[in-house]
Amino acid sequence: MTAGLYACRGMMKTLLIEKVSPGGLIALTERVENYPGFPDGVGGYELTERILKQAKKFGLEIVNGEVNQITSGQNAFTIRTVSKEYQALAVIIATGTKARKLGIPDEDKFIGRGISHCATCDAPFFKNKEVIVVGGGDTAVEEGMFLTKFARKVSIVHRRDKLRAQAIIQQRAFANPKMQFFWNSVPQNIIAKDRIEGLKVKNTITGALTEIKADGIFLFIGYNPNTSFLNGFIHLDDAGCIIVDSEMKTSRSGVYACGDVIKKSLRQLVNACGEGATAAFNAQKHIEDLRGK
């Protein structure tokens, strides 16, 4: 959305092709506390709506569709969805990521039926129940704390002996009486019949198996970049993230990328916005260089 906003302000005719709804993962985040200008925090959906309204004000057009191929011609690109084709002089890829799976038996069977990747969406279904959160980063711990507003107990299962979340987030979690922690533990099997009853985990040091009782399991073990549609179109790293330079340029002239889909060390809203602005600025320069050719 930020790339679209800056591109429109640069007087470029700009189209945002969105698979579901603008905002991506941030729209599903209950509270954003570290975005500048909001000292009391702001709801992820509210912030998304604000940015979207601002981008539309400057002329951003939005269509729903999933891009399945980008091809290049002479100084131009064709962007294909299932039903339509679009032409452009520059392309900015900001497709984000999707939640990673555990890869254990019956996982797919119970997604949406006790297994979730979004506490904000599904926490109310587990009022006064016990739930498990798998993961140890910022998202896992923050979503775990949010779940304590509904569940009577939240068990954090983490493969390491300490959390990866920021120190201030860890302090809040350790102080929460509803949270307990299973260290050096990895999921082995889902315990279920018609519904989720718990999770069997294995200690990575002792090999001991433990059954944790739960009515629901929330997975926050990282994300995979949405780049499968590129099919060798631009250079990716081993994890499938798009490789860019400081100007958000990819390996193909006229193609830029920004946000969580690129290779970087910090995946936060604040730097995604900066990358979007940078990508739009350099896309504009690229198009201006094409004039007269």
Buried (B, 14 or more C-beta within 10 A) or exposed (E): BBBBBBBBBBEBEBBBBBEEEBBBBBBBBBBBEEBEEBEEEBBBBEBBBEBBEBBBEBBBEBEEBBBEEBEBEEBBBBBBBEEEEBEBBBBBBBBBBEBBBBEBEEBEEBBEEBBBBBBBEBBEBBEEBBBBBBBBBBBBBBBBBBBBEBBEBBBBBBBEEEBBBBEEBBEBBEEBEBBEBBBBBBBBBBBBEEEBBBBBBBBBEEEEEBEBEBBBBBBBBEBBBBBEBBEEBBEBEEEBBBBBEEEBBBEBEBBBBBBBBBBBEEBBBEBBBBBBBBBBBBBBEBBEEEEEE
